Amino acid sequence: MLRLVLTLVNRLLLRIFSVGRGSLTWVLLKTDETIEVGYWSIRGLGAPLRMMCEYAGATWSDAQYDAIEKPDGSYNLDCWFKEAKPGLLKVNALTNLPYVRAGSEVITQSNACIAYLARRFGLMGTTEVEVSKNEQCLCQVMDMRNDAIGLFYAGFGPDKAAVFDAKKEAYYTKKVPVHLAKFEAWLSQQGTRFLIADTPLAADFHLWEMLDQHEELGKFLGKPSLLESFPNLKRYYADFRKLPSLQGYFNGALHKLPINNKMAVFGNKPAA
């Protein structure tokens, strides 16, 4: 009964107040319920979700699933596909990685997980206009990520190293700047510190992660930072990195996880 009352009050408050980190909404939700974020033992699509939990000061746990390389070069993924996933499928037939589990709920699909946490933490926007902008940016960041995966994993085949080498120059010098130019122009149009407001909202966590992954890619390729050509994004990247509530995350083990899984060509090893 108490859970039902708190949930109803929370939904009412979400319609009335501009909610943010440390808001009354989160205080009301902070009972004995722990949020679980499930993903591979890499940054990937898990990083934005983990950062959001840290930023919100949530009570949460991190469920990581390891890809174990076998002698023949293939990977044992049983910890997810045979051990964890079957039980979650009984709750949500769509279950995949990443997922968010809160109480009896299991939420899956990357942007749905981000949006779910954003609504809980007051990071989706305080007006319909902000929510719409947030949704647009989430989709645009996912476009950037989808292009990145094509290079990072280079098709997953036995010739992936050669595919990576063939693609890397055009990807870094031509394809990525197209994505960055869109966000550079967006920030100029909005006139805000972050994508939608002067404090971070959901899309900012994924965009920052993608910017950081491409900073690391530049180092891997021996190339200069692409952000030098995009002053708004360079400032944005630095401002987000300095957020006080995320310093524990940036200085901790989660940010040092590999960017990509073990079968990737780039980012398959943890940070030094």
Backbone bond lengths (Angstrom), bond angles and torsions (degrees), N, CA, C in turn:
res aa  C-N    CA-C-N  psi(-1)  N-CA   C-N-CA  omega(-1)  CA-C   N-CA-C  phi
1 M - - - 1.463 - - 1.531 111.40 -
2 L 1.353 115.22 -43.72 1.465 118.72 179.18 1.519 110.35 -60.72
3 R 1.353 117.32 -42.83 1.461 121.26 179.01 1.525 110.91 -59.93
4 L 1.338 117.22 -41.87 1.460 121.15 -179.96 1.517 110.90 -63.94
5 V 1.336 116.71 -43.99 1.468 120.59 179.72 1.524 110.33 -62.43
6 L 1.348 116.30 -45.90 1.466 119.65 -179.41 1.518 111.24 -62.61
7 T 1.326 117.16 -40.14 1.461 120.72 179.79 1.524 111.10 -63.98
8 L 1.328 116.85 -43.89 1.466 120.54 179.78 1.526 111.42 -65.06
9 V 1.333 115.98 -42.23 1.467 119.69 178.37 1.518 109.97 -64.36
10 N 1.333 116.40 -42.66 1.453 120.56 179.03 1.522 111.65 -58.55
11 R 1.327 117.40 -45.36 1.459 120.46 -179.96 1.525 111.47 -62.85
12 L 1.331 115.93 -37.00 1.457 119.63 177.62 1.522 110.53 -66.05
13 L 1.332 116.85 -43.67 1.465 120.71 -179.79 1.520 111.78 -63.73
14 L 1.334 116.47 -36.00 1.459 119.48 178.98 1.515 111.88 -60.63
15 R 1.311 117.66 -27.51 1.464 121.52 179.34 1.523 112.28 -86.15
16 I 1.324 116.23 -17.59 1.466 118.94 -173.51 1.525 111.97 -102.87
17 F 1.321 116.92 -44.74 1.456 120.77 -170.34 1.513 112.94 -102.03
18 S 1.307 115.63 154.13 1.460 121.36 166.81 1.511 106.47 -82.88
19 V 1.319 115.79 106.03 1.457 118.71 -170.45 1.507 110.30 -100.71
20 G 1.303 116.31 147.30 1.451 121.80 -179.86 1.505 110.88 -151.12
21 R 1.298 115.58 -168.02 1.451 120.34 -178.12 1.521 110.15 -59.51
22 G 1.331 116.14 133.24 1.451 120.95 179.63 1.511 112.86 76.13
23 S 1.318 118.33 14.77 1.452 121.96 -176.11 1.518 111.32 -74.61
24 L 1.337 115.36 167.55 1.446 121.91 177.39 1.516 110.60 -59.29
25 T 1.330 116.43 -34.83 1.459 120.12 -179.83 1.521 111.21 -57.46
26 W 1.324 116.35 -47.84 1.458 119.27 -177.85 1.513 111.32 -69.32
27 V 1.329 117.24 -36.26 1.460 119.78 177.39 1.523 110.37 -59.23
28 L 1.341 116.98 -41.34 1.453 120.35 179.63 1.522 112.04 -66.68
29 L 1.324 117.49 -34.84 1.453 120.88 -178.86 1.526 112.49 -78.58
30 K 1.315 116.40 -17.61 1.456 119.80 -172.28 1.528 110.12 -80.81
31 T 1.333 116.08 75.61 1.457 121.23 177.46 1.517 107.44 -103.63
32 D 1.319 116.84 -129.98 1.451 119.57 179.87 1.532 111.56 -93.60
33 E 1.322 117.47 6.83 1.455 121.15 -176.68 1.524 110.82 -84.84
34 T 1.313 115.62 125.27 1.456 121.65 176.59 1.520 109.44 -106.37
35 I 1.302 116.43 132.49 1.459 121.44 176.35 1.522 108.61 -83.23
36 E 1.325 115.90 135.49 1.456 120.99 175.60 1.523 108.98 -113.10
37 V 1.308 116.35 126.40 1.465 122.10 174.07 1.515 107.50 -104.53
38 G 1.328 116.74 123.20 1.452 120.96 -178.79 1.520 111.75 -113.01
39 Y 1.333 115.83 131.00 1.466 120.49 177.94 1.527 108.31 -164.80
40 W 1.319 115.31 171.37 1.457 119.95 172.90 1.532 110.13 -59.07
41 S 1.309 117.45 163.50 1.469 121.29 -178.89 1.531 110.08 -81.66
42 I 1.327 114.36 55.94 1.460 123.46 179.00 1.522 108.01 -141.99
43 R 1.316 116.53 174.51 1.465 119.66 175.44 1.529 110.11 -75.82
44 G 1.337 117.19 -68.46 1.453 121.71 174.57 1.512 114.67 38.47
45 L 1.322 115.95 -132.10 1.466 122.24 -179.86 1.529 112.20 -79.57
46 G 1.330 116.64 -8.35 1.458 119.19 177.64 1.516 113.34 -79.69
47 A 1.337 116.69 -27.33 1.467 120.07 -174.23 1.531 113.60 -59.67
48 P 1.344 119.87 -46.87 1.473 118.17 179.17 1.523 112.76 -59.49
49 L 1.336 117.38 -38.68 1.465 121.41 -179.79 1.526 110.46 -66.92
50 R 1.312 116.78 -43.66 1.467 120.06 179.33 1.516 111.03 -64.63
51 M 1.339 116.35 -42.04 1.476 119.30 178.32 1.524 111.37 -62.92
52 M 1.313 117.27 -40.40 1.468 120.28 179.31 1.526 111.26 -61.31
53 C 1.330 116.67 -42.08 1.466 120.16 178.24 1.521 111.29 -63.66
54 E 1.320 115.98 -42.17 1.465 119.85 178.97 1.528 111.13 -66.02
55 Y 1.315 116.03 -44.50 1.466 120.91 -179.52 1.526 110.93 -60.45
56 A 1.338 116.27 -38.87 1.466 120.71 -177.67 1.519 112.85 -79.89
57 G 1.329 117.65 -9.03 1.457 119.94 -176.95 1.516 111.80 68.30
58 A 1.323 116.99 30.77 1.460 121.86 -175.37 1.524 111.84 -75.31
59 T 1.316 115.14 158.85 1.459 121.42 168.33 1.520 106.17 -87.73
60 W 1.330 116.35 112.56 1.458 118.77 -173.25 1.515 111.33 -149.48
61 S 1.307 116.00 161.68 1.458 121.68 176.67 1.525 108.73 -129.77
62 D 1.325 114.92 155.37 1.458 121.81 -174.99 1.522 109.27 -114.65
63 A 1.327 116.92 111.94 1.463 121.50 177.98 1.524 108.27 -98.03
64 Q 1.317 116.54 113.33 1.465 121.29 -177.71 1.523 110.48 -110.32
65 Y 1.335 114.50 141.48 1.463 121.01 -179.06 1.529 108.59 -120.92
66 D 1.330 115.71 129.42 1.462 121.56 -172.62 1.521 112.60 -98.97
67 A 1.312 115.54 135.17 1.465 121.38 168.17 1.523 106.95 -88.83
68 I 1.332 116.62 121.05 1.464 121.26 -176.67 1.522 109.21 -106.60
69 E 1.325 116.03 119.63 1.458 119.62 -177.98 1.526 110.70 -72.27
70 K 1.325 115.29 136.19 1.465 122.27 179.81 1.530 109.60 -101.03
71 P 1.333 117.65 162.13 1.468 120.57 -177.44 1.526 114.46 -55.69
72 D 1.335 116.84 -28.79 1.470 119.04 -178.64 1.521 113.21 -84.44
73 G 1.366 116.75 3.85 1.463 120.69 178.72 1.505 114.37 90.75
74 S 1.333 117.53 -7.48 1.460 120.34 174.87 1.529 108.80 -84.80
75 Y 1.329 117.36 -177.37 1.466 120.23 -173.56 1.524 111.22 -130.07
76 N 1.309 114.80 138.17 1.454 122.01 175.35 1.525 107.79 -88.67
77 L 1.330 116.34 114.90 1.461 122.67 -178.72 1.522 111.31 -114.25
78 D 1.341 116.07 22.23 1.463 120.96 -174.16 1.522 113.31 -62.26
79 C 1.337 117.21 -30.45 1.469 119.34 -178.00 1.524 111.30 -58.17
80 W 1.328 115.94 -28.61 1.455 119.81 176.31 1.523 111.84 -95.94
81 F 1.331 117.13 -58.89 1.455 120.97 -169.91 1.530 113.66 -69.52
82 K 1.346 118.13 -31.63 1.451 119.94 -177.65 1.523 113.92 -104.71
83 E 1.327 116.90 -28.48 1.463 119.48 -174.07 1.531 113.25 -99.13
84 A 1.320 117.76 -51.44 1.468 120.46 -173.62 1.527 113.87 -92.49
85 K 1.319 117.29 -44.01 1.460 120.80 -172.22 1.530 114.29 -62.55
86 P 1.343 119.78 -42.72 1.468 118.66 -177.92 1.526 113.95 -54.82
87 G 1.318 117.50 -40.66 1.461 120.26 179.11 1.517 112.52 -67.28
88 L 1.329 116.33 -38.57 1.466 119.90 179.62 1.522 111.40 -70.79
89 L 1.329 116.83 -30.94 1.468 120.21 178.21 1.525 111.51 -63.35
90 K 1.316 117.30 -26.21 1.462 120.31 178.32 1.527 111.62 -68.77
91 V 1.332 115.61 -21.92 1.468 121.04 178.63 1.523 110.80 -95.48
92 N 1.340 116.12 -41.95 1.465 121.60 -178.63 1.528 108.25 -138.29
93 A 1.325 116.01 111.29 1.463 121.80 -175.99 1.525 113.09 -65.84
94 L 1.330 117.87 -12.32 1.461 121.73 -179.48 1.525 112.62 -93.87
95 T 1.300 117.80 -0.11 1.465 123.12 -169.44 1.524 113.81 -50.34
96 N 1.311 113.94 130.93 1.465 123.33 173.10 1.515 106.83 -153.63
97 L 1.310 116.62 179.87 1.464 120.83 175.28 1.528 109.87 -97.77
98 P 1.345 116.90 134.09 1.459 127.89 2.74 1.526 111.96 -81.09
99 Y 1.335 113.75 164.61 1.461 119.94 171.17 1.524 108.31 -138.92
100 V 1.316 115.37 160.96 1.465 122.60 172.05 1.518 106.91 -125.58
101 R 1.316 116.46 128.84 1.461 120.47 176.45 1.517 108.66 -116.25
102 A 1.315 115.59 127.84 1.467 121.85 178.41 1.519 107.77 -138.64
103 G 1.319 116.12 110.56 1.455 119.56 -176.25 1.513 110.34 62.80
104 S 1.319 117.43 -125.63 1.462 121.85 -179.21 1.524 112.59 -89.87
105 E 1.333 117.44 -0.82 1.464 121.53 -177.52 1.524 111.61 -93.57
106 V 1.329 116.03 141.59 1.463 122.73 169.62 1.518 106.84 -126.43
107 I 1.328 115.93 120.81 1.461 121.84 -179.38 1.520 107.41 -111.57
108 T 1.329 116.75 136.35 1.450 120.98 -179.83 1.517 109.76 -134.00
109 Q 1.327 116.68 175.91 1.464 126.55 -171.79 1.534 108.88 78.46
110 S 1.314 115.59 129.02 1.469 121.87 -167.30 1.519 114.13 -54.73
111 N 1.328 117.75 -55.93 1.459 119.58 -177.64 1.526 111.88 -68.79
112 A 1.341 117.60 -29.80 1.461 120.03 176.26 1.524 110.23 -66.50
113 C 1.336 116.99 -38.92 1.469 120.54 176.83 1.528 110.87 -64.69
114 I 1.326 116.65 -44.52 1.460 120.51 177.93 1.525 110.41 -60.70
115 A 1.336 117.03 -45.69 1.465 120.94 -178.66 1.526 111.53 -65.57
116 Y 1.320 116.51 -37.00 1.469 120.04 178.75 1.525 110.43 -61.88
117 L 1.331 115.97 -50.43 1.461 118.80 178.73 1.520 111.04 -63.70
118 A 1.323 116.37 -37.46 1.464 119.86 -179.86 1.526 110.92 -61.40
119 R 1.317 117.59 -41.27 1.467 120.18 178.71 1.522 110.60 -66.88
120 R 1.305 117.20 -39.35 1.473 120.12 178.78 1.524 111.94 -65.46
121 F 1.335 115.59 -38.32 1.458 120.08 -172.29 1.527 113.55 -98.20
122 G 1.332 117.85 3.12 1.462 119.13 -178.22 1.504 113.24 72.03
123 L 1.334 117.03 33.70 1.466 121.37 -177.06 1.524 112.47 -115.49
124 M 1.327 116.15 19.89 1.465 119.00 -178.86 1.521 111.42 -99.12
125 G 1.331 117.35 -19.11 1.457 121.65 -177.49 1.512 110.50 127.90
126 T 1.318 116.24 152.32 1.462 120.46 -176.51 1.518 112.96 -103.50
127 T 1.328 117.58 -5.23 1.457 122.60 176.67 1.524 108.38 -137.10
128 E 1.313 117.01 165.47 1.464 120.17 177.12 1.529 111.06 -61.19
129 V 1.325 116.44 -34.85 1.462 120.23 179.18 1.522 110.11 -64.73
130 E 1.334 117.24 -44.82 1.466 120.30 179.43 1.523 111.60 -65.06
131 V 1.320 116.28 -41.12 1.462 119.47 178.79 1.524 110.40 -61.38
132 S 1.320 116.40 -43.48 1.464 120.85 179.48 1.527 111.15 -62.66
133 K 1.330 117.11 -42.96 1.464 120.78 178.23 1.532 110.59 -63.49
134 N 1.311 115.76 -41.10 1.459 120.68 179.53 1.527 110.48 -61.64
135 E 1.324 116.79 -44.92 1.459 121.40 179.80 1.527 111.33 -62.52
136 Q 1.328 116.05 -42.07 1.466 119.32 178.92 1.526 111.39 -62.46
137 C 1.332 115.39 -43.82 1.473 118.93 -178.85 1.520 111.59 -67.78
138 L 1.327 117.39 -36.96 1.461 119.92 176.51 1.527 110.88 -58.63
139 C 1.326 116.38 -43.49 1.464 120.09 179.52 1.526 111.25 -67.60
140 Q 1.341 116.51 -38.91 1.466 119.66 -179.73 1.523 111.51 -66.35
141 V 1.328 116.61 -39.73 1.468 119.71 177.09 1.531 110.13 -64.00
142 M 1.325 116.62 -38.57 1.462 119.02 179.43 1.527 111.00 -64.92
143 D 1.323 117.40 -34.20 1.469 119.93 174.03 1.528 110.28 -59.30
144 M 1.321 115.24 -43.33 1.470 120.00 179.43 1.524 110.62 -64.17
145 R 1.313 116.49 -43.15 1.472 119.95 179.86 1.529 111.11 -63.76
146 N 1.310 116.87 -42.45 1.463 119.58 -178.79 1.523 111.74 -61.01
147 D 1.326 116.57 -38.85 1.462 119.72 175.00 1.530 111.04 -65.15
148 A 1.332 115.80 -39.61 1.465 120.20 -178.08 1.521 111.41 -63.35
149 I 1.325 116.99 -40.50 1.461 120.55 -177.86 1.528 110.79 -61.87
150 G 1.329 116.23 -33.11 1.461 119.87 178.05 1.517 112.54 -59.98
151 L 1.344 116.59 -31.85 1.461 119.68 176.06 1.523 111.31 -88.43
152 F 1.334 116.84 -48.03 1.463 120.58 -173.05 1.522 112.39 -56.04
153 Y 1.323 116.10 -42.26 1.465 120.65 -178.81 1.531 112.02 -99.07
154 A 1.305 117.00 -15.43 1.469 123.48 173.05 1.526 113.33 48.70
155 G 1.328 115.47 41.21 1.456 120.02 173.75 1.509 116.21 86.10
156 F 1.306 118.91 -4.46 1.474 124.13 175.46 1.529 114.34 67.78
157 G 1.322 120.12 -3.37 1.458 122.07 -173.83 1.516 113.10 -81.92
158 P 1.330 116.81 177.06 1.471 121.01 -178.64 1.523 113.33 -66.13
159 D 1.326 116.49 -20.82 1.465 120.36 179.44 1.527 111.70 -100.81
160 K 1.339 116.63 24.12 1.472 120.11 -173.10 1.530 112.82 -62.47
161 A 1.325 118.52 -33.09 1.466 120.14 178.88 1.524 110.53 -63.73
162 A 1.320 116.80 -41.35 1.464 120.81 178.28 1.524 110.88 -68.68
163 V 1.323 116.71 -38.20 1.470 120.95 177.68 1.524 109.64 -63.61
164 F 1.331 116.18 -43.59 1.470 120.90 178.18 1.527 110.53 -58.56
165 D 1.317 116.56 -48.35 1.464 120.75 -178.81 1.528 111.74 -61.75
166 A 1.317 116.33 -35.66 1.466 119.91 -179.24 1.524 112.11 -72.20
167 K 1.325 116.16 -28.96 1.463 120.39 -174.29 1.526 114.51 -96.00
168 K 1.331 116.87 -23.91 1.457 120.77 -164.72 1.526 114.26 -60.14
169 E 1.330 118.94 -41.17 1.466 121.56 -176.46 1.522 111.28 -65.68
170 A 1.316 116.61 -49.82 1.472 120.19 -179.44 1.511 110.96 -65.81
171 Y 1.335 116.50 -37.39 1.466 119.13 179.74 1.524 110.78 -63.02
172 Y 1.337 116.67 -49.78 1.464 120.05 -173.61 1.524 112.45 -72.43
173 T 1.312 117.82 -37.28 1.466 120.29 -173.64 1.531 113.90 -93.91
174 K 1.337 117.17 -18.52 1.463 119.68 -176.69 1.525 113.26 -120.47
175 K 1.337 116.94 -49.32 1.465 119.28 -173.29 1.523 112.30 -74.99
176 V 1.332 117.58 -48.68 1.467 120.25 -177.87 1.530 111.84 -61.68
177 P 1.342 119.86 -44.20 1.468 118.67 179.00 1.527 114.20 -57.68
178 V 1.319 118.23 -27.93 1.470 120.04 176.25 1.523 109.89 -63.35
179 H 1.328 116.66 -44.80 1.467 120.39 177.66 1.526 111.10 -64.40
180 L 1.321 116.48 -45.13 1.461 120.43 -177.80 1.524 111.54 -64.21
181 A 1.323 116.85 -37.13 1.467 120.30 179.59 1.519 111.45 -62.20
182 K 1.322 117.34 -35.11 1.467 120.57 178.56 1.523 110.76 -64.89
183 F 1.329 116.45 -45.24 1.463 119.14 -179.99 1.527 111.78 -71.83
184 E 1.326 117.46 -32.89 1.464 121.11 175.59 1.525 110.23 -60.58
185 A 1.332 116.08 -46.45 1.461 120.68 179.32 1.527 111.21 -67.51
186 W 1.325 116.37 -38.06 1.469 120.46 178.93 1.531 110.52 -60.67
187 L 1.334 116.76 -46.39 1.465 119.77 179.54 1.527 111.50 -62.07
188 S 1.325 117.00 -36.65 1.470 120.08 176.75 1.521 110.76 -64.52
189 Q 1.322 116.77 -41.67 1.461 120.71 179.97 1.521 112.00 -66.38
190 Q 1.329 116.58 -40.59 1.469 119.63 -174.59 1.527 112.17 -76.18
191 G 1.318 116.87 -36.52 1.458 120.25 -178.08 1.512 113.36 68.91
192 T 1.338 116.57 24.23 1.461 121.74 -179.28 1.523 110.37 -110.58
193 R 1.315 115.95 161.59 1.463 120.33 -178.93 1.529 110.90 -66.27
194 F 1.328 115.49 -39.83 1.452 120.67 177.50 1.525 108.77 -115.95
195 L 1.311 118.50 -170.19 1.460 120.40 -169.79 1.521 114.20 -61.90
196 I 1.324 116.81 -37.63 1.467 120.04 -173.57 1.523 111.62 -120.51
197 A 1.305 117.42 -29.24 1.467 121.69 -174.53 1.521 109.10 -146.99
198 D 1.323 115.15 -175.53 1.463 119.23 178.81 1.521 112.52 -86.98
199 T 1.319 116.26 -1.73 1.456 122.47 170.02 1.526 107.40 -123.66
200 P 1.327 118.57 154.58 1.464 120.08 -175.38 1.522 112.85 -66.46
201 L 1.320 115.68 142.26 1.458 122.91 168.63 1.529 107.65 -119.67
202 A 1.306 116.66 -178.74 1.465 121.68 -168.11 1.521 113.76 -50.33
203 A 1.330 117.45 -48.88 1.464 120.40 -174.50 1.520 112.32 -62.24
204 D 1.328 117.20 -27.36 1.461 120.19 -178.90 1.525 112.20 -63.03
205 F 1.322 116.54 -33.78 1.461 119.31 -177.75 1.523 111.08 -68.19
206 H 1.323 116.82 -36.72 1.463 118.89 179.24 1.531 110.85 -78.81
207 L 1.332 117.62 -39.58 1.461 118.30 178.48 1.517 110.58 -62.00
208 W 1.332 117.42 -45.10 1.467 118.49 -179.29 1.521 110.44 -59.71
209 E 1.339 116.54 -42.04 1.462 119.48 179.01 1.520 111.43 -59.52
210 M 1.330 117.00 -42.16 1.464 119.52 179.95 1.523 111.63 -68.58
211 L 1.320 117.67 -37.14 1.461 120.08 175.62 1.527 110.27 -62.76
212 D 1.306 116.33 -43.16 1.458 120.08 -178.69 1.527 111.06 -66.25
213 Q 1.328 116.65 -39.44 1.464 119.45 177.18 1.528 110.83 -61.69
214 H 1.318 117.04 -37.10 1.458 119.53 -179.81 1.529 112.29 -77.96
215 E 1.317 117.55 -25.78 1.456 119.32 170.06 1.533 109.84 -62.85
216 E 1.347 115.48 -42.88 1.462 119.75 178.30 1.530 111.18 -67.90
217 L 1.325 116.66 -36.74 1.459 120.14 177.37 1.535 110.52 -61.38
218 G 1.327 116.79 -42.53 1.456 120.45 178.24 1.527 111.99 -58.03
219 K 1.326 115.79 -42.61 1.468 119.83 178.11 1.530 110.22 -64.46
220 F 1.325 116.21 -41.39 1.462 121.72 179.99 1.526 111.11 -61.29
221 L 1.325 115.96 -37.37 1.465 121.18 -178.67 1.522 112.83 -87.72
222 G 1.340 117.02 -7.39 1.458 120.25 -176.45 1.513 112.63 72.55
223 K 1.342 115.94 31.44 1.457 121.87 -177.79 1.531 110.64 -109.87
224 P 1.332 117.12 154.56 1.472 119.21 175.35 1.520 111.15 -69.36
225 S 1.313 115.92 157.78 1.460 121.05 178.54 1.524 110.87 -60.97
226 L 1.322 116.07 132.82 1.463 120.56 176.33 1.527 111.78 -69.25
227 L 1.329 116.88 -22.42 1.463 119.79 -177.60 1.528 112.65 -66.78
228 E 1.324 117.28 -17.22 1.463 119.71 177.78 1.522 111.62 -61.96
229 S 1.319 117.23 -23.51 1.469 121.01 179.12 1.523 112.97 -93.74
230 F 1.332 116.32 0.36 1.464 120.54 -176.49 1.534 109.14 -133.66
231 P 1.334 117.74 84.53 1.472 120.79 -172.31 1.526 114.68 -60.84
232 N 1.328 118.24 -36.07 1.464 119.37 177.82 1.525 111.14 -63.47
233 L 1.324 115.90 -44.66 1.456 120.03 179.94 1.522 111.98 -69.52
234 K 1.316 116.82 -34.69 1.466 119.66 177.55 1.525 110.06 -62.94
235 R 1.324 116.95 -44.22 1.463 121.15 177.20 1.521 110.74 -64.81
236 Y 1.328 116.41 -43.50 1.470 123.09 179.58 1.531 110.80 -59.25
237 Y 1.315 116.14 -47.90 1.463 121.92 -179.35 1.538 110.26 -58.84
238 A 1.317 117.17 -44.05 1.466 121.31 -179.45 1.518 111.56 -68.87
239 D 1.332 117.17 -40.75 1.464 120.70 -179.55 1.523 111.55 -63.05
240 F 1.321 116.40 -43.65 1.468 119.59 -179.84 1.524 110.34 -64.82
241 R 1.318 116.25 -41.47 1.478 120.63 -178.69 1.524 111.83 -62.11
242 K 1.323 117.67 -23.81 1.460 121.62 -177.64 1.529 113.32 -92.98
243 L 1.326 118.34 1.58 1.465 119.71 -178.89 1.531 110.32 -58.27
244 P 1.339 118.11 122.75 1.473 120.51 -174.81 1.524 113.60 -57.46
245 S 1.323 117.20 -37.99 1.460 120.07 -175.21 1.525 113.55 -73.30
246 L 1.331 117.45 -7.16 1.462 120.43 179.44 1.528 113.31 -110.54
247 Q 1.325 116.97 4.44 1.467 118.64 -178.23 1.520 112.06 -65.64
248 G 1.325 116.66 -34.67 1.456 119.76 176.53 1.520 111.51 -62.96
249 Y 1.326 115.59 -39.73 1.461 120.50 178.03 1.527 110.52 -65.93
250 F 1.331 116.91 -50.18 1.461 120.12 -176.26 1.525 112.56 -63.92
251 N 1.314 116.37 -28.74 1.455 119.91 -178.79 1.526 112.92 -95.99
252 G 1.334 116.17 4.12 1.453 120.26 -175.50 1.517 114.24 -107.94
253 A 1.324 114.62 -172.36 1.464 121.54 -173.78 1.523 113.21 -68.76
254 L 1.334 117.96 -32.06 1.467 119.72 -175.39 1.521 112.15 -64.57
255 H 1.316 117.21 -37.85 1.467 120.05 179.73 1.532 111.60 -75.23
256 K 1.310 116.41 -15.89 1.465 120.27 179.68 1.529 112.42 -91.88
257 L 1.329 116.80 -2.73 1.465 118.91 176.64 1.527 109.94 -61.14
258 P 1.338 118.20 156.52 1.468 119.22 174.23 1.526 110.80 -57.63
259 I 1.306 116.85 146.26 1.467 120.74 177.66 1.522 110.07 -66.73
260 N 1.311 116.64 -41.31 1.461 122.54 -176.24 1.521 110.68 -125.93
261 N 1.334 115.80 172.63 1.458 120.16 -177.90 1.524 111.28 -78.22
262 K 1.323 115.44 172.30 1.465 121.47 -170.25 1.516 113.29 -64.45
263 M 1.330 117.76 -22.99 1.467 120.51 -178.93 1.532 112.62 -85.17
264 A 1.342 117.55 -1.46 1.461 121.18 178.64 1.528 110.75 -77.42
265 V 1.328 116.63 157.38 1.458 120.89 174.53 1.514 110.39 -82.87
266 F 1.331 116.55 -40.32 1.461 121.46 179.10 1.526 109.86 -110.77
267 G 1.343 115.45 141.05 1.463 121.28 172.58 1.505 114.79 75.74
268 N 1.330 117.83 25.52 1.458 119.74 -176.53 1.532 113.77 -94.66
269 K 1.331 116.12 9.79 1.463 120.21 179.62 1.530 109.06 -128.76
270 P 1.338 117.23 150.18 1.474 119.87 179.74 1.522 111.18 -66.49
271 A 1.329 114.50 158.54 1.468 119.77 177.37 1.526 109.54 -66.93
272 A 1.295 115.27 149.99 1.477 120.07 -179.19 1.520 109.99 -68.51
